[in-house]
Every structure is written in C-alpha cells, then in structure tokens.
Amino acid sequence: MPIRLVFRCDYCDVPPDRDTQRTLEAQLPDRRFGRYLDAQPGNWLIFNGGGPLGARRYACDVHRATLTADLRAHYGTICRLVCDDGPYPELWPNGFSSLDERELADLLGGADAAGLTSSRARGPRA
C-alpha cells in the first residue's frame, strides 16, 4: 500500500513546497539529537529532538524564530544545543550538500570521520 508523508509547519499548518517536501522526506533517517537543520529551498527549520527533547519539530520560513524561542524557553536549561544561534547545516533535495566530513560521519552513525575519508591502500588479504 503506497504511503505519502505529510509535513506541516507546527505553527501555521502550511505544507512545504514540492522541493522542500523532498528535503524533509530525505532527512527522516538522520540520527542527530537536539540539532537544528535548514531544509532548503523553502528555508524551513527542522529541530531533531529525541529523548527528553521530544519529537522533531518543523517550522516554515515565517515561524523559524518562534520555533527556536519556544525550544530555548522549554529546553534551554537541559540541553545547550537548543541555544545554538546558527548558521545551521543546510539540507537540499539532492542530498546533504553542506555537511563537512565530521558532520557526515556523525550522520552515518558516529563513524570516525578520518576512517570514512582515508584513501589508504589496503594490502593483500592473507
């Protein structure tokens, strides 16, 4: 049975445009905890909650400041990550284009960034 993911702004219930919808769908497997992400091209803000920080939160371009203010008021004393002023990593419909090597390693499950990008030649197997 086919399914369709529906994203809406937590404050005004507006849906994202088609390209931003694709970006929001692509970020679902992201394992980050308590981080903000910019979903482009619609300039939506995603907050990856988790644990005591609750579920993921989504805000359209108009309500980005409202989302960050609410999160800082509610969780600022238990998690310093919600007080981050940005700029936040940007996500685009065609992939995680603004992540550096360390952020990409964290996204892929905490693997060592040097291990992901090393080009050391492997010797023959014994």
N, C-alpha and C positions, 0 to 999 in steps of 0.2 A: 504494500500500500504506500503510495507516494506521500511524503510529508512536505510541509512548507514552514520554514522558520519565520516567525513574525517578531520583528523588533519594533519597539516604540520608545519614544522619549519618556522617561519616568515622570516628567512634569507636565507636558502638554499633550501627550499621547499621539504625537505626529510620527508617521513612519518615515524611514530614511529613503533617499532616492535609490535607484537601482544599483549604482556602483558602490555606494556606501553600504547597502544591504549585503553585497558580496563581501565587502571587507569585514562586516560584522559577523557574517557566517564563517569566514576563514579564521577568525580569532577564537572561536569556541574551544579548540583543543589547547589553547595557550595555558600553561601551568603557573603563570606568575601569580603571586599572592600580594594583595594590597597595593597594586600599581595602577597608575593612570596610563592610558593609551589614547592617542589621537587616531580616530578612524576617518580616513580621507576617501574621497574628495569632499564629503559633506561636512567635515570639521566636527564630527561627533566626538564626545568624550566617553570613554569606557573606563569604569573602575572595576578591576578584578578583585573582588572581595575575597571571601573564603574564610572559613573558621569563624572567629568572633567578629569578623568584619561583614558578615552576611553575604548575600548573593551579589552577583555582578550587577552593576548599575549603568544605565545608559542615559546620556543627555545630548539633545540636539545642540546646534551651534548657539542658539539663543539662551539655553539653560546651563551651559558649561559652568559658569561662575556659581550658580545656585547649587549644583551638584557638589562642587568642591567645598563650598561653605557649609553645606549640610554634613558632609563627611567629616570635615575638620571639627565641627561642633560636637558630633556624636562619638567619633573615634580618635580624635587628636591626642587624647591622653593615654591611649593604649597602644597606638601604632604611629610611629613618626612618619611612616611612608605616606599617610594621608595628608600630611602638611607640605608635601613636595610642590613647589611652585612651577615646575616645568622648565624648559620645554620638555614635553613628553615624547616618547618614541612614536613615530608615525607608522600606521599600517595602511597599505594601499590594496586595492582589489587584486593586484597581481602578485602579492606576497609581502613579506616582511622586509621591505626595502631599506628602512632606515636603522636597522639593528646593527650594532657593531659585533665583533666576534664573541665577546664575552656575553652580551645580551642574547645572542643566538644560542650560545651554549646553554645558558640558563633556561631558555625557552625549550630546548630539546631535552630537558630533564636533568640539568645540573652537570652535564659532562664537562670535563676540563676543556676550556677554550683552546689551549695550546694543542691538545690532542686532536681536536677537530680540524685544525688548520695546518698541522705539521705536514711537511712534504717529505719526511724521511723515507728513504727507500728501505723496503723490507728485504731482509736476507732470505736465502732459500730455506724452505722448511726441512727439518731433519726427519 
